[in-house]
């Protein structure tokens, strides 16, 4: 079996053992981070502090910025609302890169992503 497959199998087993929701949601974030790092993505930041809260995950490449919000047993729409309500994209308003917002929901029942949605900010969002 490949390494990513083994990681996902372990994830499915462990998520069922974790009892409280914040701990389970954080565990999902770390698995996501680990998979991105294994793929050698340029810059991955978890729980980056901002004035309105902490962004779950930001991935930066030379041409793109991806801002993720994660929910556990919620909806992708709730995750997207969190990105907008807390202004997670504000620090990138003057950034020339294309900024993508992505809301993701993890299912504790299946141990997988069961819902996601994304949008690209229009270039007019930049200063």
Helices and strands as residue ranges (DSSP letters): H 3-17, H 21-38, E 43-50, E 53-60, E 64-72, H 76-85, G 90-92, E 98-107, E 112-120, G 123-125
